[in-house]
Amino acid sequence: MGALTDLYVSASSIEARRARPGIEVTAFFLPALQTLYYQHSAPLDWHAPALRRLRRLYLHDVGSRVETPTLTFDAFLRILQECQGLEELMLNLRLWPFNAYSGPNGSRNMSSDVTVHLPSISMARFLCPASSEPDSPEIFHLLSHFRLPATAEVYVCSQVFDQENRGYGGFLHTIPQDESCLEILTKATAGSISLTSFLVEVDGCSGQGRLFVTLRDTYYGRFDQWSYAPKQRLADFCTLFARSPLQELIVGAHFEGKAWCRLLRKFPGLRSLTIGGSFVLGEDLSRMFRDVMHALKKVKKDELLAPALRSLALEDMALNRNQLRTLVNSLMVRNKRQRKLSILRLRLYREMYAGGRRDPTFTEVLGDLGLDGDALVDGQIILEYPSQEDST
């Protein structure tokens, strides 16, 4: 067993999960062990010497629904800090392996002065359970003790709302606003945001350089009953990355009115903006288009918002003649202030009506206005019509 490098421990039945582990890591002398995948509801032996030498640690459903963990939050952090060789860490947990209520008389105790700095970490994944304290969830406290470089790939999936606690656990309740904790908060260059998640990346870094955060759907997709409003989600995203040199952004969720102005004002270096997609439908898509066009031609202190913008993409939109005219007018306002686009990409669905009438193509609208593509952009216009024949 001395040459064993990878160990997979899993319970295959409910009975086995209720029992103590059939295989104890401490039962072996494993000097060469590099990877441990532990999928078991019974407690792990956290004092096993083999843990400290690991390069990859994957914990899946470690804990018991019957017994309260004896491990404190502080002790859990100290164990992770001792794993200095870790390159990959995954905590895929339905229950925390530590007791968050280890204080006097069962009071909540999430205090610790431990900083978990893993110099070789390249990937950290936290798939975490619903919190009993939605305004201050355990995942927030756990992440606040980590020091994760901008070169690492960090994935956070948090169940922070349910039927009893809807409206809590937004982005700011999940991710600490601390660049010493998550270096990427001040280094992100590209990002995307959808209904309940966001992804940011660092262009040109030596590692993966990304942070993905999703708020897991524990209420069967009924987001209309979630009081974490879309405009607040966008505001929280802006707060988290206000100090990042964001240059590219994809928005696949519906945000209204002033939220767009705030977004463009917060990231003046934005060069590429993509909006739309399958998560925005019908009237929401039309309203979002109107609000975006209004924001793009808005002048603040004698300067347009997003002055560096050079690429605009509108995806999966059904735009009628009036909306296409609105787009053209907005771009012409920017052109007059020497803020011409280099690339305009339109993926448009043309609606068909009774009698064969259809929405116009973008080229037809330009012709109606006496314009051509050169008047609109200083570069390339890419047109796609996926619902009908490809025509311009």
C-alpha positions as CSV (number, residue, x, y, z in Angstrom):
1,M,0.0,0.0,0.0
2,G,3.0,2.3,0.4
3,A,3.0,3.2,-3.3
4,L,-0.8,4.1,-3.4
5,T,-1.3,7.6,-4.9
6,D,-5.1,7.8,-5.4
7,L,-7.7,6.7,-2.9
8,Y,-11.5,6.7,-3.5
9,V,-13.7,5.9,-0.4
10,S,-17.5,5.8,-0.9
11,A,-20.5,4.3,0.8
12,S,-22.7,2.5,-1.7
13,S,-25.8,2.0,0.4
14,I,-27.9,3.8,3.0
15,E,-26.9,1.2,5.7
16,A,-23.2,1.8,4.9
17,R,-23.7,5.6,5.2
18,R,-25.2,5.2,8.6
19,A,-22.3,3.1,9.8
20,R,-18.8,4.1,10.6
21,P,-16.5,4.0,7.6
22,G,-15.4,0.6,6.5
23,I,-12.1,2.0,5.5
24,E,-10.2,4.4,7.8
25,V,-7.5,6.5,6.2
26,T,-5.5,6.1,9.4
27,A,-5.5,2.4,8.9
28,F,-2.7,2.7,6.3
29,F,0.7,4.1,6.0
30,L,0.3,6.0,2.8
31,P,3.4,8.1,2.2
32,A,2.7,8.4,-1.6
33,L,-1.0,9.4,-1.3
34,Q,-1.7,12.4,-3.5
35,T,-5.5,12.3,-4.2
36,L,-8.3,11.5,-1.8
37,Y,-11.9,11.3,-2.9
38,Y,-14.1,10.8,0.2
39,Q,-17.8,10.3,-0.4
40,H,-19.3,9.1,2.9
41,S,-21.8,10.5,5.4
42,A,-19.8,9.1,8.3
43,P,-17.1,11.5,9.8
44,L,-13.7,11.6,8.2
45,D,-10.6,11.1,10.5
46,W,-9.4,14.7,10.2
47,H,-6.2,13.8,12.1
48,A,-4.9,11.3,9.6
49,P,-1.3,12.2,8.7
50,A,-2.1,11.3,5.0
51,L,-4.3,14.4,4.8
52,R,-1.5,16.8,5.3
53,R,0.5,15.5,2.3
54,L,-2.4,15.6,-0.2
55,R,-2.3,17.5,-3.5
56,R,-6.0,16.9,-4.3
57,L,-8.8,16.6,-1.7
58,Y,-12.4,16.0,-2.7
59,L,-14.9,15.7,0.0
60,H,-18.5,14.7,-0.9
61,D,-21.2,14.5,1.7
62,V,-18.9,14.2,4.7
63,G,-20.9,14.4,7.9
64,S,-23.9,12.9,9.6
65,R,-27.5,13.8,9.7
66,V,-27.8,12.1,13.1
67,E,-24.7,13.1,15.0
68,T,-23.6,16.7,15.5
69,P,-20.0,17.2,14.3
70,T,-17.5,17.5,17.1
71,L,-15.1,19.5,14.9
72,T,-15.3,23.3,15.5
73,F,-15.1,25.9,12.7
74,D,-11.7,27.0,14.0
75,A,-10.3,23.4,14.0
76,F,-11.6,22.8,10.5
77,L,-9.7,25.8,9.2
78,R,-6.5,24.8,11.0
79,I,-6.6,21.4,9.4
80,L,-7.0,22.9,5.9
81,Q,-4.2,25.3,6.5
82,E,-1.9,22.4,7.3
83,C,-2.5,20.9,3.8
84,Q,0.1,23.2,2.3
85,G,0.6,21.0,-0.8
86,L,-3.0,21.2,-2.0
87,E,-3.5,22.1,-5.6
88,E,-7.2,21.1,-5.8
89,L,-9.8,21.3,-3.1
90,M,-13.5,20.4,-3.5
91,L,-16.1,20.6,-0.7
92,N,-19.3,19.2,-2.1
93,L,-21.4,19.1,1.1
94,R,-25.0,18.7,2.1
95,L,-24.0,19.3,5.7
96,W,-21.0,21.2,7.0
97,P,-18.4,18.9,8.6
98,F,-18.0,21.4,11.5
99,N,-20.4,22.5,14.2
100,A,-21.3,26.1,13.6
101,Y,-23.1,26.2,17.0
102,S,-20.2,25.1,19.3
103,G,-20.4,28.2,21.5
104,P,-21.8,28.4,25.1
105,N,-25.3,26.9,25.4
106,G,-25.3,26.0,21.8
107,S,-24.7,29.5,20.5
108,R,-23.3,30.2,17.1
109,N,-19.6,30.2,16.9
110,M,-17.9,31.1,13.6
111,S,-14.9,32.9,15.1
112,S,-11.3,32.0,14.1
113,D,-8.0,33.9,13.6
114,V,-6.8,31.3,11.1
115,T,-6.0,32.2,7.5
116,V,-6.0,29.4,5.0
117,H,-3.2,30.2,2.5
118,L,-2.5,27.4,0.1
119,P,0.4,28.6,-2.1
120,S,-0.1,25.9,-4.8
121,I,-3.9,26.0,-5.1
122,S,-5.1,26.1,-8.7
123,M,-8.8,25.0,-8.2
124,A,-11.2,25.4,-5.3
125,R,-14.8,24.3,-5.5
126,F,-17.3,25.0,-2.8
127,L,-20.8,23.3,-3.3
128,C,-22.3,24.2,0.0
129,P,-25.5,23.5,2.0
130,A,-28.4,25.8,2.7
131,S,-27.5,28.1,5.6
132,S,-29.4,28.3,8.8
133,E,-28.3,32.0,9.1
134,P,-29.2,33.4,5.7
135,D,-28.0,36.9,6.4
136,S,-24.6,35.6,7.4
137,P,-24.2,32.2,5.9
138,E,-21.3,29.8,6.7
139,I,-20.0,29.9,3.2
140,F,-19.3,33.7,3.6
141,H,-17.3,33.0,6.8
142,L,-15.5,30.1,5.3
143,L,-14.4,32.1,2.2
144,S,-13.3,35.1,4.3
145,H,-10.6,32.9,5.9
146,F,-9.1,31.8,2.5
147,R,-6.5,33.6,0.4
148,L,-7.2,32.6,-3.2
149,P,-5.0,34.0,-6.0
150,A,-6.3,35.5,-9.2
151,T,-4.7,32.6,-11.1
152,A,-7.0,30.0,-9.4
153,E,-10.3,28.6,-10.7
154,V,-12.8,29.2,-7.9
155,Y,-16.4,27.8,-8.1
156,V,-19.0,28.7,-5.4
157,C,-22.4,27.1,-5.5
158,S,-24.5,28.1,-2.5
159,Q,-28.0,27.0,-1.4
160,V,-28.9,30.2,0.4
161,F,-32.6,30.5,0.0
162,D,-35.6,28.2,0.4
163,Q,-39.3,28.3,1.2
164,E,-38.7,29.7,4.7
165,N,-35.8,32.1,3.9
166,R,-36.5,33.6,0.5
167,G,-34.9,36.9,-0.2
168,Y,-31.7,36.3,1.6
169,G,-28.3,35.1,0.5
170,G,-27.5,37.3,-2.4
171,F,-24.1,37.8,-4.0
172,L,-22.9,40.0,-1.1
173,H,-24.1,37.5,1.5
174,T,-22.0,34.8,-0.2
175,I,-18.8,36.5,-1.4
176,P,-16.6,38.6,0.9
177,Q,-15.8,42.0,-0.4
178,D,-12.1,41.5,0.4
179,E,-9.4,41.4,-2.3
180,S,-7.0,39.7,0.1
181,C,-9.4,36.9,0.2
182,L,-10.3,36.7,-3.5
183,E,-7.6,38.5,-5.5
184,I,-9.8,38.3,-8.7
185,L,-12.1,41.0,-7.2
186,T,-9.7,43.6,-8.4
187,K,-8.2,41.9,-11.4
188,A,-11.2,40.6,-13.5
189,T,-11.1,41.7,-17.1
190,A,-14.1,39.7,-18.5
191,G,-17.4,38.7,-17.0
192,S,-20.9,37.4,-17.6
193,I,-24.0,37.7,-15.4
194,S,-27.3,35.8,-15.7
195,L,-30.4,35.2,-13.5
196,T,-28.7,33.7,-10.4
197,S,-25.0,33.5,-11.3
198,F,-22.0,35.3,-12.6
199,L,-18.6,34.4,-14.0
200,V,-15.5,36.6,-14.1
201,E,-12.1,35.8,-15.6
202,V,-8.7,37.3,-15.8
203,D,-7.3,37.6,-19.3
204,G,-3.7,36.5,-19.8
205,C,-3.0,35.2,-16.3
206,S,-0.8,32.1,-15.9
207,G,-3.6,29.9,-14.5
208,Q,-7.3,29.4,-15.0
209,G,-8.1,32.8,-13.4
210,R,-11.8,32.6,-12.9
211,L,-14.5,32.9,-10.3
212,F,-17.9,31.4,-10.9
213,V,-20.7,32.0,-8.4
214,T,-24.2,30.5,-8.6
215,L,-27.1,30.6,-6.1
216,R,-28.6,27.2,-6.4
217,D,-32.3,26.9,-7.1
218,T,-33.9,25.3,-4.1
219,Y,-37.4,26.7,-4.8
220,Y,-38.1,24.9,-8.1
221,G,-37.2,27.9,-10.3
222,R,-39.9,30.2,-8.9
223,F,-37.6,33.2,-9.0
224,D,-40.6,35.6,-9.2
225,Q,-41.1,34.8,-5.5
226,W,-37.5,35.6,-4.6
227,S,-37.2,39.1,-3.2
228,Y,-33.6,39.4,-4.3
229,A,-34.6,41.7,-7.1
230,P,-32.7,41.7,-10.5
231,K,-31.6,45.3,-10.1
232,Q,-30.1,44.4,-6.7
233,R,-28.2,41.4,-8.2
234,L,-26.7,43.7,-10.8
235,A,-25.9,46.4,-8.1
236,D,-24.2,43.7,-6.0
237,F,-22.1,42.5,-9.0
238,C,-21.0,46.1,-9.6
239,T,-20.1,46.5,-5.9
240,L,-18.0,43.3,-5.9
241,F,-16.0,44.2,-9.0
242,A,-16.0,48.0,-8.8
243,R,-12.1,48.0,-8.7
244,S,-11.7,45.5,-11.5
245,P,-10.6,46.7,-15.0
246,L,-13.5,45.0,-16.6
247,Q,-13.4,45.2,-20.5
248,E,-15.8,42.5,-21.6
249,L,-19.3,41.7,-20.3
250,I,-22.1,39.4,-21.3
251,V,-25.5,40.1,-19.7
252,G,-28.1,37.3,-20.0
253,A,-30.7,38.5,-17.5
254,H,-33.3,41.3,-17.6
255,F,-32.3,44.4,-15.8
256,E,-34.3,47.6,-15.9
257,G,-33.7,51.3,-16.4
258,K,-31.2,52.9,-14.1
259,A,-29.5,49.6,-13.5
260,W,-27.9,49.8,-16.9
261,C,-26.7,53.3,-16.4
262,R,-25.1,52.2,-13.1
263,L,-23.4,49.3,-14.8
264,L,-21.9,51.3,-17.6
265,R,-20.9,54.1,-15.3
266,K,-19.2,51.6,-12.9
267,F,-17.0,50.1,-15.7
268,P,-15.8,52.9,-18.0
269,G,-13.2,50.7,-19.5
270,L,-15.8,48.3,-21.0
271,R,-14.9,47.6,-24.6
272,S,-17.2,44.7,-25.4
273,L,-20.9,44.3,-24.4
274,T,-23.2,41.3,-25.3
275,I,-26.8,41.3,-24.2
276,G,-29.7,38.9,-24.6
277,G,-29.7,35.2,-24.9
278,S,-32.0,32.4,-23.9
279,F,-32.6,33.6,-20.3
280,V,-34.3,36.8,-21.5
281,L,-37.6,36.4,-23.3
282,G,-40.6,38.3,-24.7
283,E,-41.5,41.6,-23.1
284,D,-38.5,41.5,-20.8
285,L,-36.2,41.4,-23.9
286,S,-37.9,44.4,-25.5
287,R,-37.7,46.4,-22.3
288,M,-34.1,45.5,-21.8
289,F,-33.3,46.5,-25.3
290,R,-35.0,49.9,-24.8
291,D,-33.2,50.5,-21.5
292,V,-29.8,49.5,-23.0
293,M,-30.2,51.8,-25.9
294,H,-31.2,54.7,-23.7
295,A,-28.1,54.1,-21.5
296,L,-25.7,53.9,-24.4
297,K,-26.7,57.4,-25.6
298,K,-26.8,59.0,-22.2
299,V,-24.4,61.8,-21.5
300,K,-22.9,62.3,-18.1
301,K,-20.7,65.3,-17.4
302,D,-20.3,65.9,-21.1
303,E,-19.2,62.3,-21.7
304,L,-21.1,59.2,-22.9
305,L,-21.4,56.3,-20.6
306,A,-19.0,53.4,-21.6
307,P,-16.8,55.7,-23.7
308,A,-14.4,52.9,-24.5
309,L,-17.1,50.6,-26.0
310,R,-16.1,49.3,-29.4
311,S,-18.1,46.0,-29.7
312,L,-21.8,45.5,-29.2
313,A,-23.7,42.3,-29.7
314,L,-27.5,41.7,-29.5
315,E,-28.4,38.1,-29.3
316,D,-31.6,36.2,-30.0
317,M,-33.8,39.3,-30.3
318,A,-37.0,39.8,-32.3
319,L,-36.7,43.5,-33.2
320,N,-39.3,45.4,-35.1
321,R,-38.8,48.5,-37.2
322,N,-39.2,50.9,-34.4
323,Q,-36.7,49.1,-32.2
324,L,-34.1,48.9,-35.0
325,R,-34.5,52.6,-35.6
326,T,-33.9,53.1,-31.9
327,L,-30.7,51.1,-32.2
328,V,-29.5,53.2,-35.2
329,N,-30.3,56.5,-33.5
330,S,-28.4,55.5,-30.3
331,L,-25.3,54.5,-32.3
332,M,-25.5,57.8,-34.3
333,V,-25.5,59.8,-31.1
334,R,-22.3,58.0,-30.1
335,N,-20.8,58.5,-33.5
336,K,-21.3,62.3,-33.2
337,R,-19.1,62.2,-30.1
338,Q,-16.4,60.2,-31.8
339,R,-17.4,56.9,-30.0
340,K,-18.0,54.8,-33.1
341,L,-18.2,51.0,-32.8
342,S,-15.8,48.7,-34.5
343,I,-18.0,45.7,-34.4
344,L,-21.8,45.4,-34.3
345,R,-23.2,41.8,-34.2
346,L,-26.9,41.2,-34.4
347,R,-28.5,37.8,-34.1
348,L,-32.1,38.7,-34.8
349,Y,-35.3,36.7,-35.1
350,R,-37.8,38.2,-37.5
351,E,-41.4,37.7,-36.6
352,M,-43.9,36.6,-39.4
353,Y,-47.4,37.9,-39.5
354,A,-50.7,37.1,-41.2
355,G,-50.6,37.9,-44.9
356,G,-46.9,37.3,-45.3
357,R,-45.9,40.6,-43.6
358,R,-42.6,40.3,-41.6
359,D,-40.3,42.4,-39.6
360,P,-37.7,44.2,-41.6
361,T,-34.1,43.3,-41.9
362,F,-31.5,45.6,-40.4
363,T,-30.3,46.6,-43.9
364,E,-33.8,47.6,-44.9
365,V,-34.1,49.9,-41.9
366,L,-30.7,51.4,-42.7
367,G,-32.0,52.0,-46.3
368,D,-35.2,53.7,-44.9
369,L,-33.0,56.1,-43.0
370,G,-30.7,56.8,-45.9
371,L,-27.7,55.2,-44.2
372,D,-25.3,52.3,-44.9
373,G,-23.0,50.3,-42.6
374,D,-20.0,52.6,-43.0
375,A,-22.0,55.4,-41.5
376,L,-22.9,53.3,-38.5
377,V,-19.7,51.5,-37.5
378,D,-16.0,51.9,-38.2
379,G,-15.5,48.2,-39.0
380,Q,-17.7,45.2,-39.3
381,I,-21.5,44.5,-39.1
382,I,-22.3,40.8,-38.5
383,L,-25.9,39.9,-39.2
384,E,-27.6,36.5,-38.4
385,Y,-31.2,35.5,-38.9
386,P,-31.4,32.0,-37.4
387,S,-35.2,31.7,-37.5
388,Q,-35.6,32.4,-41.2
389,E,-33.5,32.3,-44.3
390,D,-30.2,34.1,-44.0
391,S,-30.9,37.5,-45.6
392,T,-29.7,41.0,-45.2
